[in-house]
Amino acid sequence: GAGAVDLTSAITWVVTTGVNALTLAAGTEGQIKFIVMKTDGGAATLTPISPANYDTIEFNDVGDSVQLLYTNAAWHIVGSHGVTVA
């Protein structure tokens, strides 16, 4: 559902029951985070607090995923599948 993405686990599974807004706080230097849509009940839009060269990441379908690296005080997209980056 909507809300803050957990920073303590390496993988976060997105389960939506409608259109959901997600946030991602600043991480720690070198932190890697995977976010994967597990259940599609509507789009989920992720807005990191400190994105690198993008504003949002949108998950629309089961399997949409992103791998992020926190470095230089920002979340950098290392890899993705199916997401829309704006």
PyMOL Python script that loads the backbone (N, CA, C, O; Angstrom):
from pymol import cmd

cmd.read_pdbstr("""\
ATOM      1  N   GLY A   1       0.805  -1.186   0.000  1.00  0.00           N
ATOM      2  CA  GLY A   1       0.000   0.000   0.000  1.00  0.00           C
ATOM      3  C   GLY A   1       0.848   1.249   0.000  1.00  0.00           C
ATOM      4  O   GLY A   1       2.066   1.185  -0.160  1.00  0.00           O
ATOM      5  N   ALA A   2       0.217   2.357   0.175  1.00  0.00           N
ATOM      6  CA  ALA A   2       0.888   3.653   0.160  1.00  0.00           C
ATOM      7  C   ALA A   2       1.734   3.842   1.412  1.00  0.00           C
ATOM      8  O   ALA A   2       1.524   3.184   2.431  1.00  0.00           O
ATOM      9  N   GLY A   3       2.701   4.761   1.313  1.00  0.00           N
ATOM     10  CA  GLY A   3       3.501   5.116   2.472  1.00  0.00           C
ATOM     11  C   GLY A   3       4.984   5.047   2.203  1.00  0.00           C
ATOM     12  O   GLY A   3       5.432   5.034   1.057  1.00  0.00           O
ATOM     13  N   ALA A   4       5.738   5.004   3.289  1.00  0.00           N
ATOM     14  CA  ALA A   4       7.200   5.008   3.207  1.00  0.00           C
ATOM     15  C   ALA A   4       7.739   3.607   2.920  1.00  0.00           C
ATOM     16  O   ALA A   4       7.289   2.620   3.501  1.00  0.00           O
ATOM     17  N   VAL A   5       8.703   3.544   2.019  1.00  0.00           N
ATOM     18  CA  VAL A   5       9.391   2.290   1.713  1.00  0.00           C
ATOM     19  C   VAL A   5      10.397   2.008   2.824  1.00  0.00           C
ATOM     20  O   VAL A   5      11.128   2.902   3.252  1.00  0.00           O
ATOM     21  N   ASP A   6      10.429   0.780   3.280  1.00  0.00           N
ATOM     22  CA  ASP A   6      11.319   0.326   4.340  1.00  0.00           C
ATOM     23  C   ASP A   6      12.783   0.426   3.901  1.00  0.00           C
ATOM     24  O   ASP A   6      13.141  -0.058   2.827  1.00  0.00           O
ATOM     25  N   LEU A   7      13.614   1.038   4.711  1.00  0.00           N
ATOM     26  CA  LEU A   7      15.042   1.157   4.404  1.00  0.00           C
ATOM     27  C   LEU A   7      15.884   0.014   4.984  1.00  0.00           C
ATOM     28  O   LEU A   7      17.044  -0.148   4.606  1.00  0.00           O
ATOM     29  N   THR A   8      15.318  -0.771   5.889  1.00  0.00           N
ATOM     30  CA  THR A   8      16.130  -1.781   6.574  1.00  0.00           C
ATOM     31  C   THR A   8      16.244  -3.095   5.815  1.00  0.00           C
ATOM     32  O   THR A   8      17.206  -3.835   6.016  1.00  0.00           O
ATOM     33  N   SER A   9      15.282  -3.401   4.948  1.00  0.00           N
ATOM     34  CA  SER A   9      15.375  -4.643   4.172  1.00  0.00           C
ATOM     35  C   SER A   9      15.861  -4.325   2.756  1.00  0.00           C
ATOM     36  O   SER A   9      15.604  -3.243   2.229  1.00  0.00           O
ATOM     37  N   ALA A  10      16.565  -5.283   2.149  1.00  0.00           N
ATOM     38  CA  ALA A  10      17.128  -5.074   0.819  1.00  0.00           C
ATOM     39  C   ALA A  10      16.059  -5.056  -0.265  1.00  0.00           C
ATOM     40  O   ALA A  10      16.225  -4.397  -1.292  1.00  0.00           O
ATOM     41  N   ILE A  11      14.953  -5.784  -0.039  1.00  0.00           N
ATOM     42  CA  ILE A  11      13.890  -5.885  -1.040  1.00  0.00           C
ATOM     43  C   ILE A  11      12.567  -5.415  -0.459  1.00  0.00           C
ATOM     44  O   ILE A  11      12.190  -5.789   0.652  1.00  0.00           O
ATOM     45  N   THR A  12      11.873  -4.595  -1.222  1.00  0.00           N
ATOM     46  CA  THR A  12      10.516  -4.197  -0.865  1.00  0.00           C
ATOM     47  C   THR A  12       9.592  -4.661  -1.973  1.00  0.00           C
ATOM     48  O   THR A  12       9.813  -4.364  -3.147  1.00  0.00           O
ATOM     49  N   TRP A  13       8.541  -5.404  -1.586  1.00  0.00           N
ATOM     50  CA  TRP A  13       7.519  -5.865  -2.521  1.00  0.00           C
ATOM     51  C   TRP A  13       6.368  -4.874  -2.494  1.00  0.00           C
ATOM     52  O   TRP A  13       5.833  -4.577  -1.425  1.00  0.00           O
ATOM     53  N   VAL A  14       5.979  -4.361  -3.651  1.00  0.00           N
ATOM     54  CA  VAL A  14       4.880  -3.417  -3.761  1.00  0.00           C
ATOM     55  C   VAL A  14       3.588  -4.190  -4.016  1.00  0.00           C
ATOM     56  O   VAL A  14       3.487  -4.965  -4.966  1.00  0.00           O
ATOM     57  N   VAL A  15       2.606  -3.962  -3.149  1.00  0.00           N
ATOM     58  CA  VAL A  15       1.285  -4.567  -3.281  1.00  0.00           C
ATOM     59  C   VAL A  15       0.280  -3.413  -3.249  1.00  0.00           C
ATOM     60  O   VAL A  15       0.132  -2.744  -2.226  1.00  0.00           O
ATOM     61  N   THR A  16      -0.406  -3.182  -4.363  1.00  0.00           N
ATOM     62  CA  THR A  16      -1.341  -2.055  -4.413  1.00  0.00           C
ATOM     63  C   THR A  16      -2.785  -2.536  -4.393  1.00  0.00           C
ATOM     64  O   THR A  16      -3.108  -3.632  -4.851  1.00  0.00           O
ATOM     65  N   THR A  17      -3.633  -1.684  -3.852  1.00  0.00           N
ATOM     66  CA  THR A  17      -5.070  -1.937  -3.831  1.00  0.00           C
ATOM     67  C   THR A  17      -5.804  -0.739  -4.429  1.00  0.00           C
ATOM     68  O   THR A  17      -6.983  -0.519  -4.153  1.00  0.00           O
ATOM     69  N   GLY A  18      -5.108   0.013  -5.232  1.00  0.00           N
ATOM     70  CA  GLY A  18      -5.577   1.237  -5.857  1.00  0.00           C
ATOM     71  C   GLY A  18      -4.345   2.030  -6.213  1.00  0.00           C
ATOM     72  O   GLY A  18      -3.233   1.508  -6.128  1.00  0.00           O
ATOM     73  N   VAL A  19      -4.508   3.256  -6.604  1.00  0.00           N
ATOM     74  CA  VAL A  19      -3.357   4.106  -6.903  1.00  0.00           C
ATOM     75  C   VAL A  19      -2.667   4.452  -5.592  1.00  0.00           C
ATOM     76  O   VAL A  19      -3.298   4.980  -4.676  1.00  0.00           O
ATOM     77  N   ASN A  20      -1.358   4.155  -5.496  1.00  0.00           N
ATOM     78  CA  ASN A  20      -0.615   4.376  -4.255  1.00  0.00           C
ATOM     79  C   ASN A  20       0.571   5.298  -4.478  1.00  0.00           C
ATOM     80  O   ASN A  20       1.236   5.236  -5.512  1.00  0.00           O
ATOM     81  N   ALA A  21       0.828   6.156  -3.495  1.00  0.00           N
ATOM     82  CA  ALA A  21       2.005   7.027  -3.489  1.00  0.00           C
ATOM     83  C   ALA A  21       2.991   6.469  -2.474  1.00  0.00           C
ATOM     84  O   ALA A  21       2.633   6.203  -1.326  1.00  0.00           O
ATOM     85  N   LEU A  22       4.243   6.292  -2.907  1.00  0.00           N
ATOM     86  CA  LEU A  22       5.302   5.778  -2.040  1.00  0.00           C
ATOM     87  C   LEU A  22       6.403   6.815  -1.909  1.00  0.00           C
ATOM     88  O   LEU A  22       6.644   7.596  -2.830  1.00  0.00           O
ATOM     89  N   THR A  23       7.065   6.822  -0.772  1.00  0.00           N
ATOM     90  CA  THR A  23       8.222   7.695  -0.576  1.00  0.00           C
ATOM     91  C   THR A  23       9.416   6.843  -0.179  1.00  0.00           C
ATOM     92  O   THR A  23       9.259   5.732   0.327  1.00  0.00           O
ATOM     93  N   LEU A  24      10.605   7.370  -0.412  1.00  0.00           N
ATOM     94  CA  LEU A  24      11.839   6.695  -0.033  1.00  0.00           C
ATOM     95  C   LEU A  24      12.770   7.716   0.586  1.00  0.00           C
ATOM     96  O   LEU A  24      13.202   8.656  -0.080  1.00  0.00           O
ATOM     97  N   ALA A  25      13.080   7.531   1.865  1.00  0.00           N
ATOM     98  CA  ALA A  25      13.953   8.452   2.590  1.00  0.00           C
ATOM     99  C   ALA A  25      15.397   8.295   2.114  1.00  0.00           C
ATOM    100  O   ALA A  25      15.715   7.371   1.365  1.00  0.00           O
ATOM    101  N   ALA A  26      16.244   9.181   2.544  1.00  0.00           N
ATOM    102  CA  ALA A  26      17.671   9.080   2.241  1.00  0.00           C
ATOM    103  C   ALA A  26      18.217   7.787   2.835  1.00  0.00           C
ATOM    104  O   ALA A  26      17.816   7.374   3.923  1.00  0.00           O
ATOM    105  N   GLY A  27      19.125   7.163   2.118  1.00  0.00           N
ATOM    106  CA  GLY A  27      19.744   5.929   2.596  1.00  0.00           C
ATOM    107  C   GLY A  27      21.091   6.205   3.228  1.00  0.00           C
ATOM    108  O   GLY A  27      21.375   7.320   3.665  1.00  0.00           O
ATOM    109  N   THR A  28      21.916   5.174   3.271  1.00  0.00           N
ATOM    110  CA  THR A  28      23.291   5.313   3.759  1.00  0.00           C
ATOM    111  C   THR A  28      24.233   5.052   2.589  1.00  0.00           C
ATOM    112  O   THR A  28      23.896   4.289   1.683  1.00  0.00           O
ATOM    113  N   GLU A  29      25.382   5.662   2.600  1.00  0.00           N
ATOM    114  CA  GLU A  29      26.345   5.540   1.499  1.00  0.00           C
ATOM    115  C   GLU A  29      26.587   4.070   1.143  1.00  0.00           C
ATOM    116  O   GLU A  29      26.939   3.262   2.002  1.00  0.00           O
ATOM    117  N   GLY A  30      26.391   3.737  -0.139  1.00  0.00           N
ATOM    118  CA  GLY A  30      26.600   2.381  -0.622  1.00  0.00           C
ATOM    119  C   GLY A  30      25.409   1.455  -0.488  1.00  0.00           C
ATOM    120  O   GLY A  30      25.486   0.296  -0.897  1.00  0.00           O
ATOM    121  N   GLN A  31      24.306   1.934   0.074  1.00  0.00           N
ATOM    122  CA  GLN A  31      23.122   1.087   0.260  1.00  0.00           C
ATOM    123  C   GLN A  31      22.488   0.733  -1.083  1.00  0.00           C
ATOM    124  O   GLN A  31      22.367   1.581  -1.967  1.00  0.00           O
ATOM    125  N   ILE A  32      22.088  -0.527  -1.223  1.00  0.00           N
ATOM    126  CA  ILE A  32      21.401  -1.014  -2.414  1.00  0.00           C
ATOM    127  C   ILE A  32      19.978  -1.397  -2.019  1.00  0.00           C
ATOM    128  O   ILE A  32      19.757  -2.034  -0.989  1.00  0.00           O
ATOM    129  N   LYS A  33      19.022  -1.003  -2.848  1.00  0.00           N
ATOM    130  CA  LYS A  33      17.615  -1.254  -2.558  1.00  0.00           C
ATOM    131  C   LYS A  33      16.926  -1.765  -3.818  1.00  0.00           C
ATOM    132  O   LYS A  33      17.051  -1.166  -4.887  1.00  0.00           O
ATOM    133  N   PHE A  34      16.196  -2.878  -3.690  1.00  0.00           N
ATOM    134  CA  PHE A  34      15.388  -3.428  -4.770  1.00  0.00           C
ATOM    135  C   PHE A  34      13.923  -3.195  -4.429  1.00  0.00           C
ATOM    136  O   PHE A  34      13.494  -3.427  -3.299  1.00  0.00           O
ATOM    137  N   ILE A  35      13.159  -2.732  -5.420  1.00  0.00           N
ATOM    138  CA  ILE A  35      11.720  -2.545  -5.231  1.00  0.00           C
ATOM    139  C   ILE A  35      11.027  -3.242  -6.406  1.00  0.00           C
ATOM    140  O   ILE A  35      11.328  -2.974  -7.569  1.00  0.00           O
ATOM    141  N   VAL A  36      10.089  -4.148  -6.074  1.00  0.00           N
ATOM    142  CA  VAL A  36       9.439  -4.990  -7.083  1.00  0.00           C
ATOM    143  C   VAL A  36       7.935  -4.988  -6.860  1.00  0.00           C
ATOM    144  O   VAL A  36       7.478  -5.166  -5.731  1.00  0.00           O
ATOM    145  N   MET A  37       7.155  -4.787  -7.928  1.00  0.00           N
ATOM    146  CA  MET A  37       5.705  -4.874  -7.810  1.00  0.00           C
ATOM    147  C   MET A  37       5.297  -6.349  -7.798  1.00  0.00           C
ATOM    148  O   MET A  37       5.552  -7.094  -8.744  1.00  0.00           O
ATOM    149  N   LYS A  38       4.660  -6.740  -6.703  1.00  0.00           N
ATOM    150  CA  LYS A  38       4.220  -8.127  -6.509  1.00  0.00           C
ATOM    151  C   LYS A  38       2.754  -8.324  -6.878  1.00  0.00           C
ATOM    152  O   LYS A  38       2.392  -9.331  -7.485  1.00  0.00           O
ATOM    153  N   THR A  39       1.907  -7.356  -6.508  1.00  0.00           N
ATOM    154  CA  THR A  39       0.475  -7.430  -6.775  1.00  0.00           C
ATOM    155  C   THR A  39       0.011  -6.099  -7.341  1.00  0.00           C
ATOM    156  O   THR A  39       0.237  -5.048  -6.742  1.00  0.00           O
ATOM    157  N   ASP A  40      -0.638  -6.146  -8.498  1.00  0.00           N
ATOM    158  CA  ASP A  40      -1.064  -4.939  -9.187  1.00  0.00           C
ATOM    159  C   ASP A  40      -2.555  -4.696  -8.993  1.00  0.00           C
ATOM    160  O   ASP A  40      -3.395  -5.281  -9.676  1.00  0.00           O
ATOM    161  N   GLY A  41      -2.859  -3.809  -8.039  1.00  0.00           N
ATOM    162  CA  GLY A  41      -4.232  -3.377  -7.848  1.00  0.00           C
ATOM    163  C   GLY A  41      -4.397  -1.940  -8.283  1.00  0.00           C
ATOM    164  O   GLY A  41      -5.447  -1.335  -8.061  1.00  0.00           O
ATOM    165  N   GLY A  42      -3.366  -1.388  -8.902  1.00  0.00           N
ATOM    166  CA  GLY A  42      -3.319  -0.002  -9.346  1.00  0.00           C
ATOM    167  C   GLY A  42      -1.880   0.454  -9.393  1.00  0.00           C
ATOM    168  O   GLY A  42      -1.002  -0.215  -8.847  1.00  0.00           O
ATOM    169  N   ALA A  43      -1.623   1.562 -10.024  1.00  0.00           N
ATOM    170  CA  ALA A  43      -0.261   2.079 -10.156  1.00  0.00           C
ATOM    171  C   ALA A  43       0.297   2.540  -8.812  1.00  0.00           C
ATOM    172  O   ALA A  43      -0.436   3.000  -7.936  1.00  0.00           O
ATOM    173  N   ALA A  44       1.610   2.404  -8.678  1.00  0.00           N
ATOM    174  CA  ALA A  44       2.318   2.922  -7.500  1.00  0.00           C
ATOM    175  C   ALA A  44       3.396   3.867  -7.987  1.00  0.00           C
ATOM    176  O   ALA A  44       4.201   3.508  -8.846  1.00  0.00           O
ATOM    177  N   THR A  45       3.416   5.070  -7.442  1.00  0.00           N
ATOM    178  CA  THR A  45       4.421   6.057  -7.817  1.00  0.00           C
ATOM    179  C   THR A  45       5.348   6.294  -6.638  1.00  0.00           C
ATOM    180  O   THR A  45       4.915   6.695  -5.558  1.00  0.00           O
ATOM    181  N   LEU A  46       6.637   6.038  -6.865  1.00  0.00           N
ATOM    182  CA  LEU A  46       7.665   6.218  -5.839  1.00  0.00           C
ATOM    183  C   LEU A  46       8.336   7.564  -6.037  1.00  0.00           C
ATOM    184  O   LEU A  46       8.801   7.882  -7.131  1.00  0.00           O
ATOM    185  N   THR A  47       8.385   8.355  -4.968  1.00  0.00           N
ATOM    186  CA  THR A  47       9.078   9.636  -4.990  1.00  0.00           C
ATOM    187  C   THR A  47      10.163   9.609  -3.921  1.00  0.00           C
ATOM    188  O   THR A  47       9.871   9.796  -2.740  1.00  0.00           O
ATOM    189  N   PRO A  48      11.420   9.376  -4.324  1.00  0.00           N
ATOM    190  CA  PRO A  48      12.515   9.409  -3.345  1.00  0.00           C
ATOM    191  C   PRO A  48      12.738  10.830  -2.834  1.00  0.00           C
ATOM    192  O   PRO A  48      12.489  11.806  -3.541  1.00  0.00           O
ATOM    193  N   ILE A  49      13.211  10.926  -1.595  1.00  0.00           N
ATOM    194  CA  ILE A  49      13.537  12.226  -1.012  1.00  0.00           C
ATOM    195  C   ILE A  49      14.710  12.859  -1.751  1.00  0.00           C
ATOM    196  O   ILE A  49      14.747  14.076  -1.930  1.00  0.00           O
ATOM    197  N   SER A  50      15.668  12.043  -2.180  1.00  0.00           N
ATOM    198  CA  SER A  50      16.855  12.557  -2.863  1.00  0.00           C
ATOM    199  C   SER A  50      17.163  11.737  -4.120  1.00  0.00           C
ATOM    200  O   SER A  50      18.088  10.924  -4.117  1.00  0.00           O
ATOM    201  N   PRO A  51      16.391  11.948  -5.197  1.00  0.00           N
ATOM    202  CA  PRO A  51      16.636  11.214  -6.439  1.00  0.00           C
ATOM    203  C   PRO A  51      17.806  11.822  -7.224  1.00  0.00           C
ATOM    204  O   PRO A  51      18.116  13.004  -7.075  1.00  0.00           O
ATOM    205  N   ALA A  52      18.443  11.005  -8.054  1.00  0.00           N
ATOM    206  CA  ALA A  52      19.532  11.476  -8.905  1.00  0.00           C
ATOM    207  C   ALA A  52      19.049  11.545 -10.350  1.00  0.00           C
ATOM    208  O   ALA A  52      18.887  10.510 -10.997  1.00  0.00           O
ATOM    209  N   ASN A  53      18.820  12.739 -10.857  1.00  0.00           N
ATOM    210  CA  ASN A  53      18.454  12.970 -12.256  1.00  0.00           C
ATOM    211  C   ASN A  53      17.091  12.402 -12.669  1.00  0.00           C
ATOM    212  O   ASN A  53      16.900  12.073 -13.840  1.00  0.00           O
ATOM    213  N   TYR A  54      16.160  12.281 -11.753  1.00  0.00           N
ATOM    214  CA  TYR A  54      14.783  11.887 -12.049  1.00  0.00           C
ATOM    215  C   TYR A  54      13.930  12.371 -10.884  1.00  0.00           C
ATOM    216  O   TYR A  54      14.467  12.789  -9.858  1.00  0.00           O
ATOM    217  N   ASP A  55      12.619  12.320 -11.029  1.00  0.00           N
ATOM    218  CA  ASP A  55      11.726  12.761  -9.962  1.00  0.00           C
ATOM    219  C   ASP A  55      10.927  11.614  -9.360  1.00  0.00           C
ATOM    220  O   ASP A  55      10.790  11.512  -8.141  1.00  0.00           O
ATOM    221  N   THR A  56      10.395  10.741 -10.237  1.00  0.00           N
ATOM    222  CA  THR A  56       9.541   9.655  -9.769  1.00  0.00           C
ATOM    223  C   THR A  56       9.814   8.367 -10.546  1.00  0.00           C
ATOM    224  O   THR A  56      10.374   8.383 -11.643  1.00  0.00           O
ATOM    225  N   ILE A  57       9.402   7.255  -9.944  1.00  0.00           N
ATOM    226  CA  ILE A  57       9.440   5.945 -10.584  1.00  0.00           C
ATOM    227  C   ILE A  57       8.040   5.360 -10.433  1.00  0.00           C
ATOM    228  O   ILE A  57       7.516   5.276  -9.322  1.00  0.00           O
ATOM    229  N   GLU A  58       7.433   4.953 -11.554  1.00  0.00           N
ATOM    230  CA  GLU A  58       6.075   4.419 -11.504  1.00  0.00           C
ATOM    231  C   GLU A  58       6.059   2.927 -11.834  1.00  0.00           C
ATOM    232  O   GLU A  58       6.641   2.483 -12.824  1.00  0.00           O
ATOM    233  N   PHE A  59       5.380   2.172 -10.980  1.00  0.00           N
ATOM    234  CA  PHE A  59       5.198   0.731 -11.134  1.00  0.00           C
ATOM    235  C   PHE A  59       3.758   0.501 -11.582  1.00  0.00           C
ATOM    236  O   PHE A  59       2.826   0.930 -10.901  1.00  0.00           O
ATOM    237  N   ASN A  60       3.562  -0.174 -12.725  1.00  0.00           N
ATOM    238  CA  ASN A  60       2.225  -0.379 -13.269  1.00  0.00           C
ATOM    239  C   ASN A  60       1.800  -1.832 -13.346  1.00  0.00           C
ATOM    240  O   ASN A  60       0.605  -2.128 -13.330  1.00  0.00           O
ATOM    241  N   ASP A  61       2.764  -2.747 -13.429  1.00  0.00           N
ATOM    242  CA  ASP A  61       2.440  -4.155 -13.654  1.00  0.00           C
ATOM    243  C   ASP A  61       3.256  -5.062 -12.734  1.00  0.00           C
ATOM    244  O   ASP A  61       4.337  -4.689 -12.280  1.00  0.00           O
ATOM    245  N   VAL A  62       2.729  -6.249 -12.467  1.00  0.00           N
ATOM    246  CA  VAL A  62       3.466  -7.254 -11.694  1.00  0.00           C
ATOM    247  C   VAL A  62       4.810  -7.494 -12.387  1.00  0.00           C
ATOM    248  O   VAL A  62       4.864  -7.683 -13.602  1.00  0.00           O
ATOM    249  N   GLY A  63       5.868  -7.487 -11.622  1.00  0.00           N
ATOM    250  CA  GLY A  63       7.207  -7.695 -12.158  1.00  0.00           C
ATOM    251  C   GLY A  63       7.967  -6.425 -12.437  1.00  0.00           C
ATOM    252  O   GLY A  63       9.186  -6.470 -12.608  1.00  0.00           O
ATOM    253  N   ASP A  64       7.287  -5.281 -12.491  1.00  0.00           N
ATOM    254  CA  ASP A  64       8.019  -4.027 -12.635  1.00  0.00           C
ATOM    255  C   ASP A  64       8.981  -3.897 -11.466  1.00  0.00           C
ATOM    256  O   ASP A  64       8.609  -4.154 -10.321  1.00  0.00           O
ATOM    257  N   SER A  65      10.222  -3.497 -11.752  1.00  0.00           N
ATOM    258  CA  SER A  65      11.215  -3.471 -10.676  1.00  0.00           C
ATOM    259  C   SER A  65      12.279  -2.419 -10.928  1.00  0.00           C
ATOM    260  O   SER A  65      12.493  -1.972 -12.055  1.00  0.00           O
ATOM    261  N   VAL A  66      12.938  -2.038  -9.845  1.00  0.00           N
ATOM    262  CA  VAL A  66      14.042  -1.088  -9.924  1.00  0.00           C
ATOM    263  C   VAL A  66      15.091  -1.465  -8.889  1.00  0.00           C
ATOM    264  O   VAL A  66      14.770  -1.907  -7.786  1.00  0.00           O
ATOM    265  N   GLN A  67      16.351  -1.282  -9.268  1.00  0.00           N
ATOM    266  CA  GLN A  67      17.471  -1.454  -8.339  1.00  0.00           C
ATOM    267  C   GLN A  67      18.090  -0.081  -8.156  1.00  0.00           C
ATOM    268  O   GLN A  67      18.464   0.580  -9.124  1.00  0.00           O
ATOM    269  N   LEU A  68      18.193   0.336  -6.909  1.00  0.00           N
ATOM    270  CA  LEU A  68      18.721   1.658  -6.592  1.00  0.00           C
ATOM    271  C   LEU A  68      19.993   1.547  -5.767  1.00  0.00           C
ATOM    272  O   LEU A  68      20.163   0.614  -4.982  1.00  0.00           O
ATOM    273  N   LEU A  69      20.880   2.512  -5.956  1.00  0.00           N
ATOM    274  CA  LEU A  69      22.111   2.633  -5.166  1.00  0.00           C
ATOM    275  C   LEU A  69      22.142   4.025  -4.565  1.00  0.00           C
ATOM    276  O   LEU A  69      21.983   5.021  -5.272  1.00  0.00           O
ATOM    277  N   TYR A  70      22.349   4.090  -3.241  1.00  0.00           N
ATOM    278  CA  TYR A  70      22.453   5.391  -2.578  1.00  0.00           C
ATOM    279  C   TYR A  70      23.922   5.770  -2.485  1.00  0.00           C
ATOM    280  O   TYR A  70      24.694   5.142  -1.761  1.00  0.00           O
ATOM    281  N   THR A  71      24.294   6.798  -3.220  1.00  0.00           N
ATOM    282  CA  THR A  71      25.667   7.293  -3.175  1.00  0.00           C
ATOM    283  C   THR A  71      25.672   8.776  -3.509  1.00  0.00           C
ATOM    284  O   THR A  71      24.809   9.254  -4.245  1.00  0.00           O
ATOM    285  N   ASN A  72      26.631   9.497  -2.973  1.00  0.00           N
ATOM    286  CA  ASN A  72      26.723  10.946  -3.179  1.00  0.00           C
ATOM    287  C   ASN A  72      25.428  11.651  -2.802  1.00  0.00           C
ATOM    288  O   ASN A  72      24.998  12.588  -3.476  1.00  0.00           O
ATOM    289  N   ALA A  73      24.811  11.190  -1.719  1.00  0.00           N
ATOM    290  CA  ALA A  73      23.599  11.795  -1.143  1.00  0.00           C
ATOM    291  C   ALA A  73      22.383  11.725  -2.062  1.00  0.00           C
ATOM    292  O   ALA A  73      21.515  12.596  -2.004  1.00  0.00           O
ATOM    293  N   ALA A  74      22.311  10.689  -2.918  1.00  0.00           N
ATOM    294  CA  ALA A  74      21.160  10.544  -3.809  1.00  0.00           C
ATOM    295  C   ALA A  74      20.931   9.076  -4.167  1.00  0.00           C
ATOM    296  O   ALA A  74      21.858   8.267  -4.136  1.00  0.00           O
ATOM    297  N   TRP A  75      19.680   8.741  -4.508  1.00  0.00           N
ATOM    298  CA  TRP A  75      19.317   7.412  -4.994  1.00  0.00           C
ATOM    299  C   TRP A  75      19.507   7.387  -6.508  1.00  0.00           C
ATOM    300  O   TRP A  75      18.825   8.107  -7.237  1.00  0.00           O
ATOM    301  N   HIS A  76      20.433   6.558  -6.973  1.00  0.00           N
ATOM    302  CA  HIS A  76      20.728   6.390  -8.387  1.00  0.00           C
ATOM    303  C   HIS A  76      20.073   5.100  -8.887  1.00  0.00           C
ATOM    304  O   HIS A  76      20.109   4.083  -8.194  1.00  0.00           O
ATOM    305  N   ILE A  77      19.480   5.133 -10.071  1.00  0.00           N
ATOM    306  CA  ILE A  77      18.908   3.942 -10.684  1.00  0.00           C
ATOM    307  C   ILE A  77      20.044   3.155 -11.328  1.00  0.00           C
ATOM    308  O   ILE A  77      20.719   3.641 -12.235  1.00  0.00           O
ATOM    309  N   VAL A  78      20.243   1.930 -10.841  1.00  0.00           N
ATOM    310  CA  VAL A  78      21.288   1.058 -11.376  1.00  0.00           C
ATOM    311  C   VAL A  78      20.697   0.175 -12.479  1.00  0.00           C
ATOM    312  O   VAL A  78      21.351  -0.090 -13.488  1.00  0.00           O
ATOM    313  N   GLY A  79      19.469  -0.272 -12.281  1.00  0.00           N
ATOM    314  CA  GLY A  79      18.789  -1.105 -13.266  1.00  0.00           C
ATOM    315  C   GLY A  79      17.297  -1.052 -13.049  1.00  0.00           C
ATOM    316  O   GLY A  79      16.826  -0.723 -11.961  1.00  0.00           O
ATOM    317  N   SER A  80      16.546  -1.384 -14.107  1.00  0.00           N
ATOM    318  CA  SER A  80      15.095  -1.383 -13.959  1.00  0.00           C
ATOM    319  C   SER A  80      14.468  -2.291 -15.018  1.00  0.00           C
ATOM    320  O   SER A  80      15.091  -2.643 -16.020  1.00  0.00           O
ATOM    321  N   HIS A  81      13.212  -2.652 -14.756  1.00  0.00           N
ATOM    322  CA  HIS A  81      12.440  -3.441 -15.708  1.00  0.00           C
ATOM    323  C   HIS A  81      10.983  -2.982 -15.642  1.00  0.00           C
ATOM    324  O   HIS A  81      10.338  -3.104 -14.600  1.00  0.00           O
ATOM    325  N   GLY A  82      10.473  -2.463 -16.734  1.00  0.00           N
ATOM    326  CA  GLY A  82       9.062  -2.156 -16.849  1.00  0.00           C
ATOM    327  C   GLY A  82       8.572  -0.872 -16.186  1.00  0.00           C
ATOM    328  O   GLY A  82       7.442  -0.452 -16.435  1.00  0.00           O
ATOM    329  N   VAL A  83       9.386  -0.246 -15.356  1.00  0.00           N
ATOM    330  CA  VAL A  83       8.944   0.970 -14.668  1.00  0.00           C
ATOM    331  C   VAL A  83       9.004   2.170 -15.611  1.00  0.00           C
ATOM    332  O   VAL A  83       9.699   2.141 -16.627  1.00  0.00           O
ATOM    333  N   THR A  84       8.276   3.209 -15.266  1.00  0.00           N
ATOM    334  CA  THR A  84       8.340   4.470 -15.987  1.00  0.00           C
ATOM    335  C   THR A  84       9.066   5.475 -15.103  1.00  0.00           C
ATOM    336  O   THR A  84       8.656   5.727 -13.970  1.00  0.00           O
ATOM    337  N   VAL A  85      10.134   6.042 -15.623  1.00  0.00           N
ATOM    338  CA  VAL A  85      10.936   7.008 -14.856  1.00  0.00           C
ATOM    339  C   VAL A  85      10.673   8.401 -15.416  1.00  0.00           C
ATOM    340  O   VAL A  85      10.753   8.627 -16.624  1.00  0.00           O
ATOM    341  N   ALA A  86      10.364   9.318 -14.528  1.00  0.00           N
ATOM    342  CA  ALA A  86      10.113  10.704 -14.968  1.00  0.00           C
ATOM    343  C   ALA A  86      10.928  11.666 -14.129  1.00  0.00           C
ATOM    344  O   ALA A  86      10.860  12.877 -14.338  1.00  0.00           O
TER     345      ALA A  86
END
""", "prot")
cmd.dss("prot")
cmd.show_as("cartoon", "prot")
cmd.util.cbc("prot")
cmd.orient("prot")
